[in-house]
Amino acid sequence: MGDRRPKVLRSAIQRCGADAKVQRCRVHKIRNVTEHLPKDKAQQARWVITQSFKKLDAVRGKNKLRELARQLPAQRPDAAASVREGLDEVFTIMELGINL
């Protein structure tokens, strides 16, 4: 049986109303993407994702990660899907104007 916490948490957030925002964990995003890649590609993807969070605004960061997903080899569809999944939610804090 899988971990139900994310679904329960999302359900609770949705009950707060349409204006409630979700911020996904960036560390988990990097981990989820890179676990689908060989070591050399994982290091490159980790760098691109990290730079997208640190150096770019939300719009350019999302575009950079979409570009990364398109560049991943066809034999790595799980990695590309992981990049795309929840993409908007890893940039929520930036869109709210919160700088880390």
C-alpha positions, 0 to 999 in steps of 0.5 A: 500500500502506497503512501497516502499522505500526498493525496490527503494533503492535496485534498486538505489544500483544495478544501481551503479554496481555489486560491490555495497554492501548492509548492512541491519540494524541489529536492524531490523533483530533482531526485525523481527526475535523476533516478530515471537517468544514467549517472552522467545524464543525471548530473547534467539534469540536476545542474539544469534543474537547479539553475532553473530554480536559482537563476531564472524567473518562474516563466523562464525556469519552466521553459528551461525545464520543458526544454530539458524534457524535450531533450531527454532521449526517447529511451528515457520517457520516465525522466521526461514525464517526471520533469513535466509532472507538477512543473507549475507547482515547483515554481509557486514560491517564485510566482508568489514573490518569495525568494529563497 
